[in-house]
């Protein structure tokens, strides 16, 4: 039997917010997620929205999909 190096990857959605820009909102989402998630491999910017007050954008919101590997020791416990 050939051993495989396949890795399971988990993807979660995180909503980042910023008063500055959508880019800053995305960076905030990744920054906050990295406090509790190890080894983030990539992100996909899924959506951009904003809060508008009096004709001005007051808050930028970016929905970010964050991908990270499922920890191997956890996978073995679940089998």
N, CA, C and O atoms as CSV, one atom per row, in Angstrom:
chain,resi,resn,atom,element,x,y,z
A,1,UNK,N,N,0.848,-1.179,0.000
A,1,UNK,CA,C,0.000,0.000,0.000
A,1,UNK,C,C,0.894,1.244,0.000
A,1,UNK,O,O,1.861,1.321,0.758
A,2,UNK,N,N,0.565,2.209,-0.850
A,2,UNK,CA,C,1.330,3.445,-0.952
A,2,UNK,C,C,0.773,4.449,0.049
A,2,UNK,O,O,-0.436,4.676,0.112
A,3,UNK,N,N,1.672,5.050,0.833
A,3,UNK,CA,C,1.251,6.046,1.811
A,3,UNK,C,C,1.032,7.385,1.111
A,3,UNK,O,O,1.824,7.785,0.258
A,4,UNK,N,N,-0.029,8.062,1.473
A,4,UNK,CA,C,-0.388,9.328,0.836
A,4,UNK,C,C,-0.049,10.510,1.742
A,4,UNK,O,O,-0.115,10.394,2.966
A,5,UNK,N,N,0.312,11.642,1.149
A,5,UNK,CA,C,0.567,12.867,1.891
A,5,UNK,C,C,-0.610,13.826,1.796
A,5,UNK,O,O,-0.430,15.041,1.876
A,6,UNK,N,N,-1.793,13.295,1.628
A,6,UNK,CA,C,-2.972,14.137,1.507
A,6,UNK,C,C,-3.275,14.798,2.849
A,6,UNK,O,O,-3.081,14.203,3.909
A,7,UNK,N,N,-3.745,16.019,2.782
A,7,UNK,CA,C,-4.092,16.769,3.973
A,7,UNK,C,C,-5.528,17.243,3.864
A,7,UNK,O,O,-5.958,17.723,2.815
A,8,UNK,N,N,-6.258,17.106,4.945
A,8,UNK,CA,C,-7.608,17.661,4.991
A,8,UNK,C,C,-7.494,19.127,5.378
A,8,UNK,O,O,-6.712,19.489,6.258
A,9,UNK,N,N,-8.269,19.956,4.723
A,9,UNK,CA,C,-8.239,21.393,4.978
A,9,UNK,C,C,-9.631,21.836,5.422
A,9,UNK,O,O,-10.637,21.453,4.826
A,10,UNK,N,N,-9.670,22.632,6.456
A,10,UNK,CA,C,-10.927,23.186,6.937
A,10,UNK,C,C,-11.034,24.621,6.447
A,10,UNK,O,O,-10.039,25.344,6.410
A,11,UNK,N,N,-12.249,25.038,6.068
A,11,UNK,CA,C,-12.492,26.400,5.605
A,11,UNK,C,C,-13.593,27.000,6.477
A,11,UNK,O,O,-14.658,26.407,6.648
A,12,UNK,N,N,-13.319,28.181,7.022
A,12,UNK,CA,C,-14.314,28.888,7.812
A,12,UNK,C,C,-14.541,30.276,7.223
A,12,UNK,O,O,-13.696,30.787,6.488
A,13,UNK,N,N,-15.669,30.878,7.542
A,13,UNK,CA,C,-15.947,32.246,7.114
A,13,UNK,C,C,-15.810,33.174,8.314
A,13,UNK,O,O,-16.295,32.883,9.408
A,14,UNK,N,N,-15.137,34.300,8.082
A,14,UNK,CA,C,-14.947,35.308,9.118
A,14,UNK,C,C,-15.302,36.665,8.510
A,14,UNK,O,O,-14.927,36.961,7.376
A,15,UNK,N,N,-16.022,37.479,9.265
A,15,UNK,CA,C,-16.376,38.817,8.814
A,15,UNK,C,C,-15.461,39.821,9.502
A,15,UNK,O,O,-15.468,39.946,10.727
A,16,UNK,N,N,-14.673,40.536,8.703
A,16,UNK,CA,C,-13.802,41.577,9.235
A,16,UNK,C,C,-14.432,42.936,8.995
A,16,UNK,O,O,-15.127,43.137,7.999
A,17,UNK,N,N,-14.190,43.872,9.906
A,17,UNK,CA,C,-14.728,45.223,9.757
A,17,UNK,C,C,-13.623,46.255,9.926
A,17,UNK,O,O,-12.624,46.020,10.605
A,18,UNK,N,N,-13.828,47.395,9.296
A,18,UNK,CA,C,-12.869,48.499,9.391
A,18,UNK,C,C,-13.564,49.809,9.063
A,18,UNK,O,O,-14.519,49.838,8.287
A,19,UNK,N,N,-13.090,50.868,9.646
A,19,UNK,CA,C,-13.586,52.199,9.297
A,19,UNK,C,C,-12.778,52.787,8.138
A,19,UNK,O,O,-13.102,53.869,7.649
A,20,UNK,N,N,-11.721,52.080,7.689
A,20,UNK,CA,C,-10.804,52.606,6.672
A,20,UNK,C,C,-11.063,52.093,5.257
A,20,UNK,O,O,-11.198,52.883,4.322
A,21,UNK,N,N,-11.133,50.738,5.099
A,21,UNK,CA,C,-11.241,50.176,3.748
A,21,UNK,C,C,-11.630,48.705,3.814
A,21,UNK,O,O,-11.587,48.079,4.873
A,22,UNK,N,N,-12.016,48.158,2.633
A,22,UNK,CA,C,-12.306,46.729,2.566
A,22,UNK,C,C,-11.032,45.921,2.776
A,22,UNK,O,O,-11.068,44.859,3.399
A,23,UNK,N,N,-9.917,46.407,2.268
A,23,UNK,CA,C,-8.641,45.711,2.466
A,23,UNK,C,C,-8.294,45.633,3.949
A,23,UNK,O,O,-7.866,44.585,4.432
A,24,UNK,N,N,-8.475,46.723,4.664
A,24,UNK,CA,C,-8.202,46.726,6.104
A,24,UNK,C,C,-9.155,45.780,6.838
A,24,UNK,O,O,-8.767,45.143,7.816
A,25,UNK,N,N,-10.395,45.691,6.367
A,25,UNK,CA,C,-11.356,44.762,6.974
A,25,UNK,C,C,-10.914,43.317,6.762
A,25,UNK,O,O,-11.024,42.498,7.674
A,26,UNK,N,N,-10.416,42.999,5.572
A,26,UNK,CA,C,-9.923,41.646,5.290
A,26,UNK,C,C,-8.715,41.330,6.164
A,26,UNK,O,O,-8.620,40.237,6.722
A,27,UNK,N,N,-7.803,42.270,6.284
A,27,UNK,CA,C,-6.621,42.062,7.130
A,27,UNK,C,C,-7.021,41.856,8.579
A,27,UNK,O,O,-6.417,41.043,9.278
A,28,UNK,N,N,-8.027,42.580,9.038
A,28,UNK,CA,C,-8.501,42.426,10.414
A,28,UNK,C,C,-9.098,41.040,10.632
A,28,UNK,O,O,-8.872,40.426,11.674
A,29,UNK,N,N,-9.855,40.543,9.659
A,29,UNK,CA,C,-10.433,39.197,9.762
A,29,UNK,C,C,-9.337,38.151,9.910
A,29,UNK,O,O,-9.428,37.270,10.765
A,30,UNK,N,N,-8.303,38.243,9.081
A,30,UNK,CA,C,-7.195,37.280,9.143
A,30,UNK,C,C,-6.426,37.436,10.451
A,30,UNK,O,O,-6.052,36.443,11.076
A,31,UNK,N,N,-6.191,38.663,10.862
A,31,UNK,CA,C,-5.463,38.915,12.103
A,31,UNK,C,C,-6.192,38.325,13.310
A,31,UNK,O,O,-5.576,37.684,14.162
A,32,UNK,N,N,-7.488,38.540,13.377
A,32,UNK,CA,C,-8.266,38.012,14.499
A,32,UNK,C,C,-8.329,36.487,14.454
A,32,UNK,O,O,-8.196,35.833,15.489
A,33,UNK,N,N,-8.530,35.915,13.270
A,33,UNK,CA,C,-8.599,34.454,13.142
A,33,UNK,C,C,-7.274,33.803,13.526
A,33,UNK,O,O,-7.258,32.722,14.114
A,34,UNK,N,N,-6.170,34.455,13.195
A,34,UNK,CA,C,-4.856,33.861,13.474
A,34,UNK,C,C,-4.552,33.793,14.973
A,34,UNK,O,O,-3.605,33.122,15.380
A,35,UNK,N,N,-5.338,34.475,15.785
A,35,UNK,CA,C,-5.148,34.396,17.237
A,35,UNK,C,C,-5.574,33.040,17.790
A,35,UNK,O,O,-5.079,32.610,18.832
A,36,UNK,N,N,-6.491,32.365,17.094
A,36,UNK,CA,C,-6.979,31.070,17.577
A,36,UNK,C,C,-6.793,29.937,16.575
A,36,UNK,O,O,-7.077,28.783,16.896
A,37,UNK,N,N,-6.322,30.243,15.366
A,37,UNK,CA,C,-6.125,29.224,14.338
A,37,UNK,C,C,-4.660,29.204,13.941
A,37,UNK,O,O,-4.086,30.234,13.586
A,38,UNK,N,N,-4.060,28.021,14.003
A,38,UNK,CA,C,-2.671,27.859,13.603
A,38,UNK,C,C,-2.577,27.547,12.112
A,38,UNK,O,O,-3.462,26.907,11.542
A,39,UNK,N,N,-1.506,28.002,11.498
A,39,UNK,CA,C,-1.129,27.573,10.154
A,39,UNK,C,C,-2.155,27.907,9.072
A,39,UNK,O,O,-2.511,27.051,8.262
A,40,UNK,N,N,-2.627,29.151,9.062
A,40,UNK,CA,C,-3.548,29.574,8.002
A,40,UNK,C,C,-2.803,29.505,6.674
A,40,UNK,O,O,-1.722,30.077,6.527
A,41,UNK,N,N,-3.394,28.796,5.703
A,41,UNK,CA,C,-2.745,28.581,4.409
A,41,UNK,C,C,-3.187,29.561,3.350
A,41,UNK,O,O,-2.420,29.857,2.434
A,42,UNK,N,N,-4.393,30.072,3.445
A,42,UNK,CA,C,-4.869,30.965,2.407
A,42,UNK,C,C,-6.211,31.555,2.752
A,42,UNK,O,O,-6.889,31.104,3.675
A,43,UNK,N,N,-6.588,32.570,1.997
A,43,UNK,CA,C,-7.877,33.219,2.178
A,43,UNK,C,C,-8.523,33.458,0.819
A,43,UNK,O,O,-7.847,33.569,-0.204
A,44,UNK,N,N,-9.832,33.531,0.839
A,44,UNK,CA,C,-10.605,33.882,-0.344
A,44,UNK,C,C,-11.559,34.981,0.078
A,44,UNK,O,O,-12.375,34.789,0.980
A,45,UNK,N,N,-11.460,36.136,-0.572
A,45,UNK,CA,C,-12.358,37.237,-0.254
A,45,UNK,C,C,-13.696,36.950,-0.924
A,45,UNK,O,O,-13.808,36.955,-2.150
A,46,UNK,N,N,-14.691,36.705,-0.108
A,46,UNK,CA,C,-15.974,36.256,-0.630
A,46,UNK,C,C,-16.951,37.398,-0.912
A,46,UNK,O,O,-17.695,37.347,-1.892
A,47,UNK,N,N,-16.954,38.411,-0.072
A,47,UNK,CA,C,-17.921,39.476,-0.280
A,47,UNK,C,C,-17.530,40.756,0.422
A,47,UNK,O,O,-16.846,40.750,1.446
A,48,UNK,N,N,-17.978,41.845,-0.152
A,48,UNK,CA,C,-17.698,43.164,0.413
A,48,UNK,C,C,-19.025,43.878,0.604
A,48,UNK,O,O,-19.849,43.929,-0.309
A,49,UNK,N,N,-19.226,44.425,1.787
A,49,UNK,CA,C,-20.405,45.228,2.067
A,49,UNK,C,C,-19.973,46.438,2.887
A,49,UNK,O,O,-18.820,46.533,3.306
A,50,UNK,N,N,-20.890,47.345,3.109
A,50,UNK,CA,C,-20.555,48.529,3.891
A,50,UNK,C,C,-21.800,49.080,4.571
A,50,UNK,O,O,-22.924,48.877,4.112
A,51,UNK,N,N,-21.575,49.770,5.658
A,51,UNK,CA,C,-22.629,50.510,6.334
A,51,UNK,C,C,-22.536,51.961,5.870
A,51,UNK,O,O,-21.451,52.544,5.854
A,52,UNK,N,N,-23.674,52.541,5.494
A,52,UNK,CA,C,-23.694,53.920,5.004
A,52,UNK,C,C,-24.578,54.754,5.927
A,52,UNK,O,O,-25.701,54.372,6.257
A,53,UNK,N,N,-24.045,55.890,6.327
A,53,UNK,CA,C,-24.807,56.845,7.133
A,53,UNK,C,C,-24.631,58.230,6.537
A,53,UNK,O,O,-23.508,58.671,6.291
A,54,UNK,N,N,-25.733,58.908,6.308
A,54,UNK,CA,C,-25.712,60.259,5.748
A,54,UNK,C,C,-24.916,60.343,4.438
A,54,UNK,O,O,-24.188,61.305,4.195
A,55,UNK,N,N,-25.073,59.316,3.610
A,55,UNK,CA,C,-24.415,59.318,2.314
A,55,UNK,C,C,-22.930,59.003,2.335
A,55,UNK,O,O,-22.254,59.148,1.316
A,56,UNK,N,N,-22.412,58.577,3.474
A,56,UNK,CA,C,-20.985,58.260,3.605
A,56,UNK,C,C,-20.804,56.844,4.141
A,56,UNK,O,O,-21.563,56.398,5.002
A,57,UNK,N,N,-19.799,56.141,3.633
A,57,UNK,CA,C,-19.468,54.822,4.184
A,57,UNK,C,C,-18.837,55.028,5.554
A,57,UNK,O,O,-17.849,55.747,5.703
A,58,UNK,N,N,-19.432,54.378,6.551
A,58,UNK,CA,C,-18.907,54.510,7.916
A,58,UNK,C,C,-18.220,53.241,8.398
A,58,UNK,O,O,-17.429,53.273,9.341
A,59,UNK,N,N,-18.528,52.116,7.741
A,59,UNK,CA,C,-17.881,50.860,8.130
A,59,UNK,C,C,-17.808,49.938,6.919
A,59,UNK,O,O,-18.817,49.673,6.265
A,60,UNK,N,N,-16.615,49.457,6.631
A,60,UNK,CA,C,-16.370,48.491,5.554
A,60,UNK,C,C,-16.397,47.095,6.154
A,60,UNK,O,O,-15.869,46.867,7.243
A,61,UNK,N,N,-17.020,46.153,5.432
A,61,UNK,CA,C,-17.107,44.771,5.911
A,61,UNK,C,C,-16.661,43.832,4.793
A,61,UNK,O,O,-17.102,43.958,3.650
A,62,UNK,N,N,-15.795,42.904,5.130
A,62,UNK,CA,C,-15.317,41.921,4.160
A,62,UNK,C,C,-15.513,40.526,4.731
A,62,UNK,O,O,-15.053,40.224,5.832
A,63,UNK,N,N,-16.198,39.680,3.974
A,63,UNK,CA,C,-16.347,38.276,4.364
A,63,UNK,C,C,-15.181,37.511,3.758
A,63,UNK,O,O,-14.961,37.543,2.548
A,64,UNK,N,N,-14.435,36.822,4.620
A,64,UNK,CA,C,-13.218,36.128,4.212
A,64,UNK,C,C,-13.352,34.641,4.537
A,64,UNK,O,O,-13.691,34.275,5.662
A,65,UNK,N,N,-13.087,33.790,3.548
A,65,UNK,CA,C,-12.976,32.351,3.800
A,65,UNK,C,C,-11.521,32.073,4.130
A,65,UNK,O,O,-10.624,32.429,3.366
A,66,UNK,N,N,-11.290,31.440,5.261
A,66,UNK,CA,C,-9.939,31.162,5.737
A,66,UNK,C,C,-9.714,29.656,5.731
A,66,UNK,O,O,-10.500,28.898,6.300
A,67,UNK,N,N,-8.626,29.228,5.077
A,67,UNK,CA,C,-8.307,27.805,4.954
A,67,UNK,C,C,-7.103,27.458,5.815
A,67,UNK,O,O,-6.107,28.180,5.847
A,68,UNK,N,N,-7.223,26.326,6.517
A,68,UNK,CA,C,-6.121,25.851,7.355
A,68,UNK,C,C,-6.215,24.336,7.461
A,68,UNK,O,O,-7.305,23.773,7.359
A,69,UNK,N,N,-5.083,23.671,7.663
A,69,UNK,CA,C,-5.104,22.208,7.709
A,69,UNK,C,C,-5.748,21.693,8.994
A,69,UNK,O,O,-5.593,22.276,10.067
A,70,UNK,N,N,-6.473,20.587,8.856
A,70,UNK,CA,C,-7.001,19.897,10.022
A,70,UNK,C,C,-5.818,19.231,10.707
A,70,UNK,O,O,-5.023,18.553,10.057
A,71,UNK,N,N,-5.699,19.419,11.998
A,71,UNK,CA,C,-4.551,18.869,12.709
A,71,UNK,C,C,-4.607,17.344,12.710
A,71,UNK,O,O,-5.639,16.741,13.005
A,72,UNK,N,N,-3.476,16.742,12.375
A,72,UNK,CA,C,-3.401,15.294,12.202
A,72,UNK,C,C,-3.764,14.533,13.469
A,72,UNK,O,O,-4.471,13.528,13.393
A,73,UNK,N,N,-3.301,14.983,14.626
A,73,UNK,CA,C,-3.588,14.258,15.852
A,73,UNK,C,C,-5.093,14.261,16.147
A,73,UNK,O,O,-5.604,13.284,16.696
A,74,UNK,N,N,-5.792,15.305,15.806
A,74,UNK,CA,C,-7.245,15.392,15.969
A,74,UNK,C,C,-7.936,14.423,15.009
A,74,UNK,O,O,-8.911,13.773,15.386
A,75,UNK,N,N,-7.441,14.321,13.770
A,75,UNK,CA,C,-8.019,13.404,12.786
A,75,UNK,C,C,-7.924,11.965,13.298
A,75,UNK,O,O,-8.876,11.197,13.158
A,76,UNK,N,N,-6.801,11.600,13.883
A,76,UNK,CA,C,-6.595,10.231,14.354
A,76,UNK,C,C,-7.532,9.910,15.520
A,76,UNK,O,O,-7.976,8.768,15.637
A,77,UNK,N,N,-7.844,10.871,16.377
A,77,UNK,CA,C,-8.746,10.668,17.500
A,77,UNK,C,C,-10.154,10.407,17.000
A,77,UNK,O,O,-10.889,9.632,17.611
A,78,UNK,N,N,-10.546,11.041,15.896
A,78,UNK,CA,C,-11.901,10.913,15.377
A,78,UNK,C,C,-12.133,9.608,14.599
A,78,UNK,O,O,-13.279,9.259,14.317
A,79,UNK,N,N,-11.074,8.896,14.256
A,79,UNK,CA,C,-11.218,7.680,13.441
A,79,UNK,C,C,-11.676,6.502,14.260
A,79,UNK,O,O,-11.845,5.406,13.725
